[in-house]
Amino acid sequence: MLRIGLSALVALFVLGCSAHAQDDAHREIDARVKALIDAHMQAQSVAGLSLAVVKDGRLVKAQGYGTANIAGNVPARSETVYRTASAGKQFIASAIMLLVEAGKLSVDDKISRYLRNSPAIWSGITVRHLLSHTSGLVRGVRGYKPSASQNEADLIAKSYGVPLDAKPGEQFGYSNLGYFILAEIITVQTGDHWSKFIKSRIFDPADMTATRLTTQEQEVAQLATGYVRKHGRWEPVTNATALRPSGAFISSVLDLAKWDAALRTDRILSHASRKQMWSPVRLNDGTHWSYGFGWHVRKLGNGRLVDHTGAQDGYRAVFTRYVDADLASGFSVIILTNKSPNKALRQFARDIAAVYLGGDTAKARAGDPLEDMDD
């Protein structure tokens, strides 16, 4: 009896020491992350920031720092909602892939099939070119006005006379116009506005209850005010009221963590679709560029690093995912902020990841074609 009792006591002692060591490790990680965040917010004069860290589909950290609204003294929380700008391009790309899975279109379809009276110079552009920013289309959308409600098909038509920057498939050239066109293709193929398809096929199945269009901000109670820094003071920005498919969504880190978890399964997108989205695009000359469909893509060991930033007045976002070879497991860092400009946000996310991964992920920065320039 004495031996059994002693063994049990020893086992309890070992378990207690192990739990204590884990607590110490968690406190050390939290302290290092907090130090990185404090340094970044001070260096970049960031008002508020929300962070989510996800490992293998499980949320391991979600927290807000700083202030979501200065006038109301509202703290940033994990539930705080921000404009995500171009980090939301992945939802347009995902919707296209859902239509591909349903047999409604092919990524190699010519876009002239879906656009009325499109110009001859666009005849060589495919859906794949739009998804990967290799269409040769210009970056901006002619006639777009942030404060005006405009029909998206009419806006696209205003760019019909604009010369291409390059031949389709020849080179990477970031194009918001391309994602306007992708949204219009979704509308044409579903018979309803593209946003309704994304809500019903992506946001609802992923239980992303806080994610919606920028034009629906009034429906969200915990919306962060966007700021710029002028003359040593934070000044609130006036948000664009027009819908912009190339940066159409507001969300929270908690909702994006739900989406991250869904991306590690076939629940919404198939393995084949996700693999295609996270593969570098092949250019006409046979070389590859580090962008897939709605994501920047970089090889990292046996897996890959996929990410996207978002930038618009008053807001910056980054969604960084470390994905293993089978796409099922990995590690993600999601950061939303309410201040612009906010430099080096992509590398900041990788520095946060390095704390959790126990290694230096800074090497993944090498070869970034567009460091924090997505908008």
C-alpha positions as CSV (number, residue, x, y, z in Angstrom):
1,M,0.0,0.0,0.0
2,L,2.8,2.3,0.9
3,R,4.5,1.7,-2.5
4,I,1.3,2.4,-4.4
5,G,0.7,5.5,-2.4
6,L,4.2,6.8,-2.9
7,S,4.0,6.1,-6.7
8,A,0.8,8.0,-6.9
9,L,2.4,10.9,-5.1
10,V,5.4,10.9,-7.4
11,A,3.1,10.8,-10.4
12,L,1.1,13.8,-9.1
13,F,4.4,15.7,-8.4
14,V,5.6,15.1,-11.9
15,L,2.3,16.2,-13.4
16,G,2.3,19.3,-11.3
17,C,5.9,20.1,-12.3
18,S,5.0,19.6,-16.0
19,A,1.9,21.8,-15.7
20,H,4.0,24.5,-13.9
21,A,6.6,24.3,-16.7
22,Q,3.9,24.7,-19.4
23,D,2.4,27.7,-17.5
24,D,5.9,29.3,-17.4
25,A,6.4,28.7,-21.1
26,H,3.0,30.2,-21.9
27,R,3.8,33.3,-19.8
28,E,7.2,33.7,-21.5
29,I,5.6,33.5,-24.9
30,D,2.9,36.0,-23.9
31,A,5.6,38.4,-22.6
32,R,7.6,38.1,-25.8
33,V,4.6,38.7,-28.0
34,K,3.5,41.7,-25.8
35,A,7.0,43.2,-26.1
36,L,6.9,42.8,-29.9
37,I,3.4,44.4,-30.1
38,D,4.3,47.3,-27.8
39,A,7.4,48.0,-29.9
40,H,5.5,47.8,-33.2
41,M,2.6,50.0,-32.0
42,Q,5.0,52.6,-30.7
43,A,7.3,52.6,-33.8
44,Q,4.3,52.8,-36.2
45,S,2.1,55.0,-33.9
46,V,-0.7,52.4,-34.1
47,A,-3.9,53.3,-32.2
48,G,-5.4,49.8,-31.9
49,L,-4.5,46.2,-32.9
50,S,-6.2,42.8,-32.7
51,L,-4.3,39.6,-32.9
52,A,-5.2,35.9,-33.4
53,V,-2.8,33.0,-33.5
54,V,-4.1,29.7,-34.8
55,K,-2.3,26.3,-34.7
56,D,-3.7,23.4,-36.6
57,G,-7.1,25.0,-36.7
58,R,-7.2,25.6,-32.9
59,L,-7.2,29.2,-31.6
60,V,-4.3,29.6,-29.2
61,K,-4.4,33.3,-28.7
62,A,-6.9,36.1,-29.4
63,Q,-6.4,39.5,-27.9
64,G,-6.8,43.2,-28.5
65,Y,-4.2,46.0,-27.8
66,G,-4.6,49.7,-27.7
67,T,-7.7,51.6,-28.7
68,A,-10.4,50.9,-31.2
69,N,-12.0,54.3,-30.8
70,I,-10.1,57.2,-29.2
71,A,-13.0,59.6,-28.7
72,G,-15.0,57.0,-26.9
73,N,-12.0,55.5,-25.1
74,V,-13.0,52.0,-26.5
75,P,-10.3,49.4,-26.1
76,A,-9.4,47.1,-29.0
77,R,-10.6,43.6,-28.4
78,S,-10.5,40.2,-30.2
79,E,-14.1,40.9,-31.2
80,T,-13.3,44.3,-32.7
81,V,-14.2,44.6,-36.4
82,Y,-11.9,46.3,-38.9
83,R,-11.8,47.0,-42.6
84,T,-9.6,44.2,-44.1
85,A,-9.0,45.9,-47.5
86,S,-7.1,43.6,-50.0
87,A,-6.7,40.8,-47.4
88,G,-10.3,40.1,-48.4
89,K,-9.3,39.2,-52.0
90,Q,-9.1,35.6,-50.9
91,F,-12.9,35.5,-50.5
92,I,-13.4,36.6,-54.1
93,A,-10.9,34.0,-55.2
94,S,-12.5,31.3,-53.0
95,A,-15.9,32.0,-54.5
96,I,-14.5,31.6,-58.0
97,M,-13.0,28.2,-57.0
98,L,-16.4,27.1,-55.6
99,L,-17.9,27.8,-59.0
100,V,-15.1,25.8,-60.6
101,E,-15.9,22.9,-58.3
102,A,-19.5,23.1,-59.3
103,G,-18.6,23.0,-63.0
104,K,-20.0,26.5,-63.6
105,L,-16.7,27.9,-65.0
106,S,-13.0,27.1,-65.6
107,V,-10.0,29.2,-64.5
108,D,-8.9,29.0,-68.2
109,D,-12.1,30.5,-69.5
110,K,-11.7,33.7,-71.4
111,I,-13.3,36.6,-69.5
112,S,-14.9,37.8,-72.7
113,R,-17.4,34.9,-72.1
114,Y,-18.8,36.7,-69.1
115,L,-18.4,40.4,-69.9
116,R,-20.7,42.2,-72.3
117,N,-18.9,44.0,-75.2
118,S,-15.4,43.5,-73.7
119,P,-12.7,45.0,-75.9
120,A,-10.5,43.0,-78.3
121,I,-7.4,43.8,-76.3
122,W,-8.9,41.8,-73.4
123,S,-9.6,38.7,-75.6
124,G,-6.5,36.8,-74.3
125,I,-7.3,37.4,-70.6
126,T,-8.5,34.3,-68.7
127,V,-10.0,33.9,-65.2
128,R,-6.6,32.5,-64.1
129,H,-4.9,35.7,-65.2
130,L,-7.3,37.8,-63.1
131,L,-6.9,35.6,-60.0
132,S,-3.1,35.7,-60.2
133,H,-2.7,39.4,-61.2
134,T,-1.1,38.4,-64.5
135,S,-3.8,39.8,-66.8
136,G,-1.8,42.9,-67.9
137,L,-4.7,45.1,-66.7
138,V,-3.9,48.3,-64.9
139,R,-4.0,48.5,-61.1
140,G,-6.9,51.0,-60.6
141,V,-10.5,51.2,-61.7
142,R,-11.3,54.1,-64.0
143,G,-14.2,56.2,-62.7
144,Y,-14.4,54.6,-59.2
145,K,-15.5,57.2,-56.6
146,P,-15.2,56.3,-52.9
147,S,-18.4,58.2,-52.1
148,A,-20.6,57.2,-55.0
149,S,-22.7,54.1,-55.4
150,Q,-21.9,52.8,-58.9
151,N,-22.9,49.7,-60.9
152,E,-19.8,47.4,-61.0
153,A,-20.4,46.3,-64.6
154,D,-20.6,50.0,-65.7
155,L,-17.3,50.7,-63.8
156,I,-15.6,47.8,-65.5
157,A,-16.7,49.1,-68.9
158,K,-15.1,52.5,-68.3
159,S,-11.7,50.7,-68.3
160,Y,-12.4,49.1,-71.7
161,G,-10.3,51.7,-73.5
162,V,-7.3,51.6,-71.2
163,P,-4.2,50.0,-72.7
164,L,-2.8,46.9,-71.1
165,D,0.4,47.2,-69.1
166,A,1.6,43.9,-70.5
167,K,0.4,40.9,-72.5
168,P,-1.7,38.5,-70.5
169,G,0.4,36.0,-68.7
170,E,3.6,37.8,-69.4
171,Q,4.3,39.3,-65.9
172,F,2.8,39.9,-62.5
173,G,1.1,43.3,-62.1
174,Y,-1.2,43.9,-59.2
175,S,-4.7,44.8,-60.4
176,N,-7.7,45.8,-58.4
177,L,-9.6,46.1,-61.7
178,G,-9.1,42.3,-62.1
179,Y,-10.9,41.6,-58.9
180,F,-13.8,43.9,-59.8
181,I,-14.1,41.7,-62.9
182,L,-13.9,38.5,-60.9
183,A,-16.8,39.7,-58.7
184,E,-18.8,40.5,-61.8
185,I,-18.2,37.0,-63.2
186,I,-19.6,35.6,-59.9
187,T,-22.7,37.7,-60.4
188,V,-23.1,36.6,-64.0
189,Q,-22.7,32.9,-63.2
190,T,-24.9,32.9,-60.0
191,G,-27.6,35.3,-61.2
192,D,-27.4,37.2,-58.0
193,H,-25.0,39.8,-56.5
194,W,-21.6,38.2,-55.8
195,S,-21.7,39.2,-52.2
196,K,-24.7,37.0,-51.6
197,F,-22.9,34.0,-53.0
198,I,-19.9,34.6,-50.7
199,K,-22.1,35.0,-47.7
200,S,-24.1,31.8,-48.3
201,R,-21.2,29.6,-49.4
202,I,-18.3,31.0,-47.2
203,F,-19.3,33.2,-44.3
204,D,-22.4,31.3,-43.2
205,P,-20.8,27.8,-43.3
206,A,-17.8,29.1,-41.4
207,D,-20.0,30.8,-38.8
208,M,-18.3,34.1,-39.6
209,T,-21.1,36.2,-38.0
210,A,-19.1,39.5,-37.8
211,T,-17.9,39.5,-41.4
212,R,-19.8,41.4,-44.0
213,L,-19.5,44.1,-46.6
214,T,-18.0,47.5,-45.9
215,T,-21.4,49.0,-46.8
216,Q,-22.9,47.1,-43.8
217,E,-20.7,48.7,-41.1
218,Q,-23.8,50.2,-39.4
219,E,-24.8,46.6,-38.5
220,V,-21.6,46.1,-36.4
221,A,-21.4,47.4,-32.8
222,Q,-17.7,46.8,-32.3
223,L,-16.3,48.6,-35.3
224,A,-12.9,50.2,-35.0
225,T,-12.4,53.8,-36.2
226,G,-9.6,54.2,-38.7
227,Y,-6.9,56.7,-38.0
228,V,-4.0,58.5,-39.6
229,R,-1.3,60.3,-37.7
230,K,-0.9,64.0,-38.4
231,H,1.1,66.6,-36.4
232,G,1.5,64.2,-33.6
233,R,-2.2,63.4,-33.3
234,W,-4.5,60.6,-34.4
235,E,-7.1,61.9,-36.8
236,P,-10.1,59.7,-37.8
237,V,-10.5,59.0,-41.5
238,T,-13.7,59.2,-43.6
239,N,-14.4,55.7,-44.8
240,A,-15.3,55.1,-48.4
241,T,-19.0,54.4,-48.7
242,A,-18.8,52.8,-52.1
243,L,-18.5,49.1,-52.4
244,R,-15.1,48.0,-53.7
245,P,-14.9,44.3,-54.7
246,S,-11.1,44.4,-54.5
247,G,-11.4,45.2,-50.8
248,A,-15.0,44.7,-49.8
249,F,-15.1,43.3,-46.3
250,I,-15.0,44.0,-42.6
251,S,-14.1,41.3,-40.2
252,S,-12.6,40.4,-36.8
253,V,-9.6,38.3,-36.0
254,L,-12.0,35.8,-34.4
255,D,-13.9,35.4,-37.6
256,L,-10.8,35.1,-39.7
257,A,-9.6,32.4,-37.3
258,K,-12.8,30.5,-38.0
259,W,-12.0,30.9,-41.7
260,D,-8.4,29.7,-41.1
261,A,-9.7,26.6,-39.4
262,A,-12.1,25.9,-42.4
263,L,-9.1,26.3,-44.8
264,R,-7.4,23.3,-43.1
265,T,-10.3,21.0,-44.1
266,D,-12.4,20.2,-47.2
267,R,-15.5,21.6,-45.4
268,I,-15.8,24.6,-47.7
269,L,-13.1,24.4,-50.3
270,S,-11.7,21.1,-51.7
271,H,-8.1,20.1,-51.2
272,A,-7.6,20.5,-55.0
273,S,-8.9,24.0,-54.9
274,R,-6.8,25.0,-52.0
275,K,-3.7,23.5,-53.5
276,Q,-4.3,25.4,-56.7
277,M,-4.9,28.7,-54.9
278,W,-1.6,28.3,-53.0
279,S,0.6,27.4,-56.0
280,P,2.8,30.1,-57.6
281,V,1.5,31.2,-61.0
282,R,3.3,30.0,-64.1
283,L,4.2,32.9,-66.6
284,N,4.3,32.6,-70.3
285,D,8.1,32.1,-70.3
286,G,7.8,29.1,-68.0
287,T,9.0,30.9,-64.9
288,H,6.9,31.2,-61.7
289,W,5.8,34.2,-59.7
290,S,5.1,34.0,-56.0
291,Y,1.4,34.6,-56.2
292,G,-1.5,32.1,-56.5
293,F,-5.2,32.9,-56.4
294,G,-5.8,35.7,-53.9
295,W,-2.7,34.8,-51.9
296,H,1.0,35.5,-52.1
297,V,2.8,32.1,-52.0
298,R,6.4,31.3,-50.9
299,K,8.1,27.9,-50.5
300,L,9.2,27.3,-46.9
301,G,10.9,24.0,-46.2
302,N,8.6,21.2,-47.1
303,G,5.6,23.4,-46.9
304,R,4.8,26.9,-47.9
305,L,4.0,30.4,-46.5
306,V,0.9,32.0,-47.9
307,D,-0.2,35.5,-46.9
308,H,-1.9,38.7,-47.9
309,T,-1.9,42.2,-46.6
310,G,-4.5,44.8,-46.9
311,A,-4.2,48.6,-46.9
312,Q,-6.5,51.5,-47.0
313,D,-6.8,54.9,-45.3
314,G,-7.0,54.2,-41.5
315,Y,-6.6,50.4,-41.7
316,R,-3.9,47.8,-42.2
317,A,-4.3,44.0,-42.1
318,V,-2.2,40.9,-42.6
319,F,-3.2,37.2,-42.8
320,T,-0.2,34.9,-42.6
321,R,-0.4,31.1,-42.9
322,Y,2.4,28.5,-42.6
323,V,1.0,25.4,-44.4
324,D,2.5,21.9,-44.4
325,A,2.8,19.8,-47.5
326,D,-0.6,18.1,-47.2
327,L,-2.3,21.5,-46.4
328,A,-4.0,20.0,-43.3
329,S,-1.9,21.4,-40.5
330,G,0.0,24.5,-39.9
331,F,0.2,27.8,-38.1
332,S,-1.4,31.2,-38.7
333,V,-1.0,34.8,-37.5
334,I,-3.8,37.3,-38.2
335,I,-3.4,41.0,-37.4
336,L,-5.9,43.8,-37.9
337,T,-5.1,47.4,-37.1
338,N,-6.8,50.8,-37.3
339,K,-4.0,53.0,-38.4
340,S,-2.3,53.8,-41.7
341,P,0.4,53.8,-42.9
342,N,1.7,50.8,-40.8
343,K,5.0,49.7,-42.3
344,A,6.5,46.2,-42.2
345,L,3.3,44.6,-41.0
346,R,4.0,41.4,-43.0
347,Q,7.4,40.9,-41.3
348,F,5.9,41.8,-37.9
349,A,3.4,38.9,-38.3
350,R,6.4,36.6,-39.1
351,D,8.2,37.8,-36.0
352,I,5.1,36.9,-33.9
353,A,5.1,33.5,-35.6
354,A,8.7,33.0,-34.8
355,V,8.0,33.3,-31.0
356,Y,5.5,30.4,-31.2
357,L,7.4,28.3,-33.7
358,G,10.6,28.5,-31.7
359,G,12.6,29.4,-34.8
360,D,13.5,32.3,-37.0
361,T,11.0,32.8,-39.8
362,A,12.5,36.0,-41.0
363,K,14.2,34.1,-43.9
364,A,10.8,33.7,-45.5
365,R,10.8,37.4,-46.2
366,A,13.5,37.0,-48.9
367,G,12.1,37.6,-52.4
368,D,8.9,39.4,-51.3
369,P,7.7,41.1,-54.5
370,L,5.3,43.5,-52.8
371,E,6.2,44.1,-49.2
372,D,3.1,45.5,-47.6
373,M,1.8,47.2,-50.8
374,D,-1.6,45.4,-51.3
375,D,-4.6,47.7,-51.3
